[in-house]
């Protein structure tokens, strides 16, 4: 993604999808991708991290609301650190005012990955753990204990945010 004012590449987002161009200092706001259920905003500038699920695709720098993340333009998956994930879930659940939603859930399709199909952490190249998220939302997430990275598939953050339960 390039600056709307001067055309210089934008590499970092600030709060709520806003960026400040490092070249001309102009601030602007970027809208989330319409295809993303989780309101993922991507800069168009690739990070050096490969996508966990898409072969030969690099993640891009981006944001989910106030939080800097890396995301995939192709599958809309998101890579973030465990403490950021915890703060993101807390903030988004507290701010959510829509109806509680319980999506369709098939443990065979949406449950944790078995040991044969576990994802490889793109940061430290070890097998990620796949488990049911202990909070609301009936989703299975992938996490690396070594570097504390968390991978969220498309729509998992929305399922957690909109799930019934204490906010």
C-alpha positions in Angstrom: 0.0 0.0 0.0 1.2 3.5 -0.8 0.5 6.9 0.9 -2.5 8.6 -0.6 -0.6 11.9 -0.6 2.9 11.3 -1.9 2.9 7.7 -3.0 5.6 6.5 -0.7 5.3 2.9 0.6 3.4 2.6 3.9 5.0 0.0 6.3 3.3 0.5 9.6 -0.1 1.1 10.9 -1.1 2.9 14.1 -4.4 2.8 15.9 -7.6 1.7 14.2 -6.1 1.2 10.7 -4.5 4.7 10.6 -1.0 5.2 9.3 1.4 8.1 9.2 3.6 8.2 6.1 7.3 8.2 7.1 8.1 10.3 4.1 5.6 13.1 4.0 4.1 12.7 7.6 0.5 12.7 6.3 -1.9 10.6 8.4 -4.7 8.7 6.7 -7.1 5.8 7.4 -7.4 2.6 5.6 -10.6 0.5 5.4 -10.6 -3.2 6.1 -10.8 -5.6 3.2 -14.4 -6.4 2.4 -13.5 -10.1 2.2 -12.3 -10.2 5.7 -14.8 -11.2 8.4 -12.3 -10.0 11.1 -11.8 -6.5 9.8 -8.2 -7.2 8.8 -6.4 -4.2 7.2 -3.3 -4.9 5.2 -0.6 -2.5 4.0 0.3 -4.3 0.8 3.9 -4.5 2.1 5.1 -8.0 2.7 6.8 -9.0 5.9 9.5 -11.7 5.8 7.1 -14.2 7.3 5.5 -16.9 5.1 1.8 -17.6 5.4 1.2 -20.6 7.7 -1.5 -22.1 5.4 -0.9 -20.7 1.9 2.0 -22.2 0.0 4.4 -19.6 -1.4 2.6 -16.6 0.0 4.2 -14.0 2.3 2.2 -12.3 5.1 1.8 -8.5 5.0 2.0 -6.0 7.7 -1.4 -4.8 8.8 -3.7 -4.2 11.7 -6.8 -5.5 13.5 -8.3 -2.4 15.1 -5.7 -0.9 17.4 -3.3 -3.9 17.1 -0.4 -4.4 14.7 -0.5 -7.9 13.1 0.7 -9.8 10.1 -2.0 -11.1 7.8 -2.5 -13.0 4.6 -4.3 -11.3 1.7 -5.1 -14.7 0.2 -6.6 -16.7 3.1 -7.2 -13.7 5.6 -5.4 -15.6 8.3 -3.6 -13.6 11.0 -0.4 -14.1 12.9 0.1 -12.3 16.2 1.8 -12.8 19.6 -0.1 -14.4 22.5 -0.2 -11.2 24.7 -1.6 -9.2 21.7 -4.2 -11.9 21.1 -5.3 -11.7 24.8 -5.6 -7.9 24.7 -7.3 -8.0 21.3 -10.0 -10.5 22.5 -10.6 -8.6 25.7 -10.9 -5.2 23.9 -13.1 -6.4 21.1 -15.5 -8.5 23.3 -16.0 -5.5 25.6 -16.7 -3.1 22.7 -19.0 -5.5 20.8 -22.7 -4.4 21.1 -24.2 -6.6 18.4 -26.3 -9.7 18.9 -24.7 -12.9 20.3 -24.0 -15.3 17.5 -23.3 -19.0 17.6 -22.0 -20.2 14.2 -22.2 -23.6 12.7 -19.5 -25.8 14.2 -18.4 -29.2 13.0 -15.6 -30.6 15.2 -14.3 -32.8 12.3 -13.8 -29.6 10.2 -13.4 -26.8 12.7 -11.8 -28.7 15.6 -8.0 -28.9 16.4 -5.7 -30.3 13.8 -4.4 -33.8 14.5 -0.7 -34.4 14.8 -0.4 -35.3 11.1 -1.7 -31.9 9.9 -0.4 -29.5 12.4 0.8 -26.2 11.1 4.5 -25.2 11.2 5.3 -21.9 13.0 6.7 -19.5 10.4 8.8 -17.8 13.1 10.7 -20.7 14.7 9.8 -23.6 12.3 8.4 -26.0 15.0 5.0 -27.7 15.0 2.3 -25.4 16.4 -0.1 -26.8 19.0 -3.7 -26.9 17.9 -6.4 -26.8 20.6 -9.9 -25.6 21.4 -9.8 -22.0 22.5 -10.7 -22.0 26.2 -12.8 -18.8 25.9 -16.0 -18.2 24.0 -16.5 -18.9 20.4 -16.1 -22.6 19.8 -13.0 -22.2 17.7 -9.7 -24.1 17.5 -6.6 -22.0 17.3 -3.0 -22.8 16.6 -0.2 -21.5 18.9 3.5 -21.9 19.2 4.8 -22.4 22.8 8.3 -21.5 21.8 7.8 -18.0 20.4 4.3 -17.3 21.6 2.9 -16.8 18.1 -0.9 -17.4 17.6 -2.4 -18.2 14.2 -6.1 -17.3 13.6 -7.9 -18.6 10.6 -10.3 -16.4 8.8 -13.4 -15.7 10.9 -12.1 -17.1 14.2 -11.7 -13.7 15.8 -15.3 -12.7 14.8 -16.5 -16.0 16.3 -14.8 -15.2 19.6 -15.9 -11.6 19.6 -19.6 -12.3 18.8 -20.0 -15.4 21.0 -22.4 -15.3 24.0 -20.9 -15.0 27.4 -19.5 -12.4 29.9 -18.2 -9.3 28.2 
